[in-house]
Amino acid sequence: MERLDKILVSQGVGSRNDVKRLIRKKSVTVDGQAVTKPEYKIDPESCEIKVNGQAVDFKKYVYIMMNKPSGVVSATDDNTAETVVDLVPSELFRKGLFPAGRLDKDTEGLILITNDGDFAHKILSPKNHIYKRYYAELNGELGANAVERFEKGIKFSDGTKCLPAKLEIADKHSAYVEICEGKYHQVKKMFAVLGLKVKYLKRLKIGGLSLDGNLHIGECRELTDLEKKSIFIGK
Ligand code: URA
């Protein structure tokens, strides 16, 4: 059982003050009865809540895919820059949303945003070895042995060894990379070991889940149940 005002805030109906106002104005009904006390406790999974006659489709957790733009930080809040959570439209917004994983500020592409900590943990846990696929544009040409060096595991100058990664050369100055860990600036640092700078980086896939090609930069949408499962298939 949870307070009605807290439930409405968690479902993105409005701020605490907005929903209190709505409740006091008798705009909120629970199973057909107007409720006027914000602190009134209900079970949101079994009651029908309506706001101004519109049913609230209660979902404890949301799972969002976003096509992250460059210049946006993958964090919940930031003092100066816009965050991926700031870009979530109000109909999908929930309290407690956070990005499940990080992309650099200048990296574009697939990022998942959720309020489900267990789900995020499953994606991020190194022991699950979920592959992430990137497209990278480089400032120079890849050498003949680049694929083999990625396959063997790149070693950073500080001695850190990366797990084996797949490299597919797209053309002279671009490639696809698949890694199954998430070290800080990993892709950029791996190419740096080969003497190359990443000029553009985009994440295309997490496990078996591809970025929806219809999502313009900065747009997002909810994952389907099948897509959610696909993350853990064919990883
Ligand atoms: N590797 C990087 O270097 N940057 C990213 O944003 C993701 C992976």
Boltz pocket constraint, residues with backbone or C-beta under 6 A from the ligand:
constraints:
  - pocket:
      binder: B
      contacts: [[A, 102], [A, 103], [A, 104], [A, 105], [A, 107], [A, 183], [A, 184], [A, 185], [A, 186], [A, 187], [A, 188], [A, 189], [A, 201]]
      max_distance: 6.0
